[in-house]
Amino acid sequence: MPAQPPEEIYVDVCGAVVQPGVYAMKSDSRVFQAIEAAGGFLPDAAGTSINQACSGQNRYPVLYSGNRFPDRSHQQVRSLR
C-alpha cells in the first residue's frame, strides 16, 4: 500500500516572529518550518526555549516568545502548499 501524503494542518504562529498568523502546512512539518514561514524570530524572541524539531504529528505548542501578544483582528490564513 502506498504511503498517504501528509494532510494539511493549520498552525498558529504567534509572539516574537516577523509575521504572526495562521499558516496551512503539511502535517509532517516541523516547528522550525512554521517559524520560517512566519519570517523567522524577532531579535528579542526566546527561540532556544522551545523544541523546534517537534513535528505537526506531535501537535504544535502554543508559544508566546518575548513579551508580545498578537492582534489577530485582521489575520488571514497563509498556505505553504
Summary of the structure (lengths in Angstrom):
residues: 81
radius of gyration: 13.0
end to end distance: 24.4
largest distance: 47.9
contacts: 199
relative contact order: 0.30
helix: 16%
strand: 23%
